[in-house]
Amino acid sequence: MNVRRLLVILVLGWVRPLTFAQNPTISLDLYASNFTRPTDVESAGDARLFVSEIGGKIKVIQNDTVLNTPFVDISSKINNPQWSGIFSFAFHPDYAQNGKIYVMYVRSPDAQVQISQFNRSTSDPNQADPTEFPILTIPYNNPIGHRGGEIAFGQDGYLYIATGDNADGGRAVVGDPLNQAQNLALVFGKILRIDVNSATPYNIPTTNPYQSPNDNIPDEIWARGLRNPWRMTFDKLNGDLWLGDNGQDGWEEVDFVANGSAGGQNFGWRCYEGNHRYPYQVTCDDSTTMTFPLLEYAGFDHNGGNTASVIGGYVYRGAQHPSLYGHYLYGDYASGKIWTLKRELNGTYTNVLQSPNLPNLIAFGQDSSGELYAISFFGGNLYKIKTDNCPPTLSLTAPVGGTQNFKASLQIEGQNTIESGANITYQAGNSIVLLPNFQVVAGSVFKATIAGCP
């Protein structure tokens, strides 16, 4: 179709309803700035957002303003204000009632990972009481080893803790040389699950998978085989677990565990990196015992020598951007790339590289309404994620009545019918294709415009 403008009145027969499907196209809107090496973004279940900084502070964003006084300040307790301080934090699911917040940080002077509880101040809801209640210490003995980077509450109300393998991880160095991620006697390279609701400091959930007496396995362990998990989240709608695990030199991976799992997964490291046998692996269980990633992508060795470092994200469950609903957003710290991934119930997925690039992307965040955010470590800026009004392509496949306006920057393909009396406007930058079974009824009018978008 090479005309600039087409107005068509068609007289045809029977009518079917019309629907459309499309891949979302995202963009980033600056939301807040001037953070110093931010690391995590969380919601307390209200209109505020909270941002942690590696140096030991958690700051409050209220009414689009970053408050001067931090919510939490443990600057004097962290190991290194440049690289090893607050990694993650999580508000208790019943925070509105109990005021509990949990912080994961690398402590001074021993560089072990500390998970502690703080409580909301009784006098100021924008500050926490400075009293610290230690919950759990991860006994890392390698001062520069992987320490993971996430704590999060699951839909079951338990606190999940993702830990690193305690190995150096330098380029061209054998990964996890002590095979600690596979060793069930150690808590490194694991997902731990604890119950902070029924005891002080915590209980072991009765459904944790490794609770046989005298088995030499810490009862906290829920899953194993991770290298350096950076960002683990739970789908706000259905409780599915999503996790990004940093690879060694070969492969980055996104892991998925459906809600209701009994635990006990083995994500493979160091037997496998992604879906591939790790060249320097020790004797491992047969591959049928492994939980392989939902998705992998090329790291340094398979990417022209370009570094890669996956950043796990969130499944979008907000209302402002319907085309994004149900898509998982994740990214890469080294390249700044952001992808949207739509997983179907049968396990297949569509993975789309988006156009925005955010250098040193360190974390995604989710507010109380399910809207998503992304933050840059060195840039110090927090962005709100939105969808553009005009996606590159649009496929109209089959229910819409009344007046509708569809736009695409490149192409619209129609394979559908229009209800009687409908007034449909199609607008695309390059082409509009109406396939042979396209139908309208007597009296229906549509206009197809070859023009720029919007």
Secondary structure, DSSP 8 states (H G I E B T S, - for coil): ---SEEEEE----------EE----EEEEEEE---SSEEEEEE-SSS-EEEEETTSEEEEEETTEE-SS-SEE-GGGBSBTTTBSEEEEEE-TTHHHH-EEEEEEEBTTT--EEEEEEEB-SS-TTSB-S--EEEEEE----TTS----EEEE-TTS-EEEE---S----TTS-SSTT-TTT-TTS-TTEEEEEB-SSSSS-B--TT-S---TT-S--TTEEEE--SEEEEEEE-TTT--EEEEEE-SSSEEEEEEE-TT-----B--TTTEETTEE-TT--S---GGG----SEEEE-GGGTTT----EEEEEE---SS-GGGTT-EEEEETTT--EEEEEE-TTS-EEEEE-S---TTEEEEEE-TTS-EEEEETTT--EEEEEE-SS-SEEEE-----SEEEEEESSEEEE-SB--TT-EEEEEESSEEEE-TT-B--TT-EEEEEES---
